[in-house]
Amino acid sequence: MSIEKNIQKYSKGEVNRAGIKLLEKNDSEYAAAKVILDNWRACHITPLNGFQKALRKKLVKIDDSSLVSQRLKRTPSILSKLERNPKMLLSRMQDIGGIRAVVKNIQKVRELETAYKKGTRVFSIVDGGKDYINYPKTSGYRGIHLIFKCKNGFSIELQVRTHIQHAWATAVETMGTFLNNSLKSSEGPEEWLEFFALASSAFAILENTPRIPGHENLSDQQTFEKVLRVEKQLDVLNKLSGFRVVARHISNDKGKGKYHLITLDLDSMRANIQSYEAKYINVANIEYSRKEAEVNSGKNLQVVLVSSESIIALKKAYPSYFLDAELFFKQIATIRKRLEKRKTTLK
């Protein structure tokens, strides 16, 4: 199995059939179908790089402290999405290539959204985007998703979040990892789903944006009090704190390179980063596929191939892979201070 170049080697029909074969999990056909998926996924690298370069130029004027990263969607996530959407064709999945921008506040989110309203010379904006800030998901997810298509037909999804929204999403992914449930897809223990929905509504109050459906009738004080009460019952912060691990680099790597293969070993509780210079992206893709084969064989790993300008920025963009929910802790602390101040004022 190999990926020689990031050029399309299979027709969309072959790609779609590969998606079906991968879901069937037929051992005799799985390997061949995975090769097709690997090639299709790798074809998103070039448009991703082009989009990221243009995005960074826009952000220099809008928010020069923003955090930008890109990733190729993990195979388990691709297959899970196909399972949840039986009518979806693999060749039409719009978020295999994804770019995320984390900015200071809601105003910056809207400025960037406006800058992309008409697309660009290379990327046209298409249907499929969502405003999860004005219309948050019942899970609590908030952010803006915009979908673009480049001239060669590959789609790119741009996600724009505030730091507060990013803190919530990181904690959800981290906790979901250890509960072995996709909390961000509203799968898992009801008490945890309800807690994170409440936390998102509380964070929405901090940002003066709409709350999660079902929480509209709660006052600010009631929302804050309920979040803190449930946090104590579930011991959320202590659990998240206990999950934190320290990233370990390969000895001859030193964190240099444009692409980073992150492997989270859930048995040893360690995160490993293997970095690659741009000219070795094909090697990175092959190693990505090899690691995914280990996951498929039963190893307790999570793996993703991302791009970021530095290891420091990488940790900030993907803290859930380092099991670090520090940003979430800070928001809960802010809620506690707001509530104490409110109660003091009312005395």
Secondary structure, DSSP 4 states (H G I P E B T S, - for coil): -----SS--S-HHHHHHHHHHHHHT-HHHHHHHHHHHHHHHHTTHHHHHHHHHHHHHHHHHH-TT-EEEEEEPPHHHHHHHHHH-TT--GGG-TTSEEEEEEESSHHHHHHHHHHTTT--SSEEEEEEEEETTTS--TT----EEEEEEETTS-EEEEEEEEHHHHHHHHHHHHHHHHHTS-GGGT-S-HHHHHHHHHHHHHHHHHHT----TT-TTS-HHHHHHHHHHHHHHHTHHHHHHHH---EEE-TTTTT-SSEEEEEEETTTTEEEEEEE-GGGHHHHHHHHHHHHHHHHTT--EEEEEEE-S-HHHHHHH-GGGGT--HHHHHHHHHHHHHHHHHHHHH-
